Amino acid sequence: MESRNGRRVVISGVGVVSPCGTGTEEFWTGLAKPVESSTARRVTGFDPAGYGLARQEYRRLDRFAQFGLAAAAQALVDAYLLPCVSADSPVRGGERVGVLIGTGMGGTSTYESQVHTLRDRGERQVSPLAVPMVMPNAVAGAVSMRWGLRGPCETVCTACATGTHAIGAAARWVASGRADIVVAGGAEAPLTGTSVAAFGAMRALSPTGLSRPFDVGRDGFCAAEGAGVVVLETLESCLSRGALPYAEIIGTGSTADAFHLTAPAPRGSGAERCMRQALNDAGLPPGEVTHVNAHGTSTPLNDAAEAVALAELFGDHQPAVTSVKGVTGHPLGAAGAIEAVAVALTYRNEMLPPTMGTTVVDPRFDLDVVRGDPRPWDPAPAMSNSFAFGGHNGTLVFSPV
């Protein structure tokens, strides 16, 4: 990674809120469980009060920010920086701790509810909290304020590549010495009536309510909500505190298709360039990668473009390919961050989660897609992809520590 000056950036803590489970144990187990048909995959049983937030506090946060705060609390506890998820005490050395948590759509539920309020009750009834609740940077600000994190605090908004871009940029902050520790990831709660209807109007949603990445019968994605957050720091810092690193981030990539508002570039050319850029940054040849956590949205065009890009990049070498969207659905700006958590847990458990919902891989794709049961895996270099509307591409390269 550029400007690392010998600094090795590792994941020391992870947190997740997702439709297949909240918390790492429930999430990891959920990755291998079949799900019911549903066009919109929602997080169930989530209680912000369980994270030490009083009712007055969490009512000032949109649902996406509540998710992000909860995932951040989990990650900080996992990294031994907080004693428990309900703690609100400042993190030691907070002036050198940064926050980089993004979102694709921000506070959509607040915005939609306030539009209804304006229409039905008039402008005097619109909440004065509407603006700070809708702002995409609301979750980053909330995390910073709750635990006194006074380093750089920023937000990324690149549609479905947001989570991956946020973690990649945060890794560069640590590598360059801009911050000692960074809380990074993505959060999303887009399942409002308007948003779901809009995705339906685009014909992006699966009419069967099933996400089947790379399957011959794939017919669209299932919109979802959730959050994923990781704690990034140098290996030296992590070990000095007694924390156990999950994996090292050794390369990042970011490119643009410059092609179309929603469709990927022909033959996945932008995606391939992004993956090559990340591998060059890591100093790795493609043949050393043994696992790819694919973007794998289950849409006809995007899966085809990614499959071609993978074939062009790896040639005869076939790393194991997975997509967790069969169970998580597609949580947009949170997707890449939730998937980074999945990759971290893959290293910890030495198992690859199956690509749920996929039964028959499209015969046009020359891919080794993990299906059925989890597959044992010897930790080695791995890659995670996110490719977004607007042509935003992001890739992370991981390595065992």
Steps between C-alpha positions, in 0.01 A plus 500: 500500500638836401669713767494222757858563619519154651162526672293180469126568519288232666137446595490479879124511557178443307132574552193426291125555484338305218182319396671165559625588846624775730834442669777286358383160628142535380616655172753226426247226571239681292724506194438128451127496574231503230274805497137553409401677182484877552567792269602711803731343760454673836692487827274349765517530878733798498482710819718813516444515876718190527795717402460740789293758314218667687174541309563871457841424348400237248192696391745764377664246269358360179487121480812484283697694763368275778628200306839661444538599864413146612748340260769746610438416866541130425823561308652720772423237764643227277821703465527544879446874473171498694394282795147438370267607219302729731807697613508868409836589653765658275745269327855552623710702255188619322678792334681242281192285432310571179157411366417427137150355471299548184154446362347479157168670578513644852192567711234399250240396759526839673479685171197307383316537832566876506373539144176342619495731801543806279223385267252398769570737789686800358849642519479602866480131595815395314760387756800727566699174524415402143817643346756346743314167481496493120865603451721220364769591755260450794634157592867604483423802715304293752783248537756778540297683764398196701856378563703819468671404174667826397714392206382544141126438472364467148233333288512322166197478270561288189179298478559126538880541514481725807596248769798369305620851413467611863708210629757545222539871572518435875774242445698766313451741792663250733771405248597864449493583873209741468328307782608223736161326506198540271144383547384433143207353312155566360139522619172498314125490570340567160184290523245779474199476275644741246845340489372146458251614235778684315724193491201303380434753225861456387436125479799447726308300763446127483132431424538163672651656813806275471859615460690243293849634422649366177212253463361427155156604632603821679241774458606799711605595852309520826523846659632489855613703798779466755848615597853367514788665686864402548774642719823554308840566656864403467597146588733636767221700663260206489742255661612750765144506635460121495247506219496217244519618138263340251689581181724760341383738227784504250346666194217723385360596162256763375403571140209640300329343200411842352240313299137498619278612788412145607647243259859373541764564234507237224679179603556645847799701384478750787465221755803318358711817514394552860599148603834528320564835668435347842729205429774732376462704817536178700796382292324172424457304177142378437605138548556552874135591565302196616167661589288777349207645690312615193266793469257240363173694506296237311409740219548371143735776382713554811570133568591447134738796498668392824533140378672614180728733696600217735570268207713764329694569819563145621515303174545129571540565874162468672467640851194399699222755445228585750223758533321549831215693337301179471419543869578863581330640192657815362543767771635752249753730669547254787561200273878526465547557873278207600691287251833615646374370835412171329853477358651573842291220651603273213860543614410442864293187428711367210179430307340652191125567538285357219331714238147437621218495247731395217445150369604497134780737402440669165688277251645812334698571819824312562490549878557278803196620696477357853154348540314273739712474814784714636835402351816455711762756406867549579535876559679666211464824303136588430318773313167677554321693225234771486370640171238773514243696303676796345799283410677514837730200554676400821724206594676398820778241524548314828772274631542283810710666768 
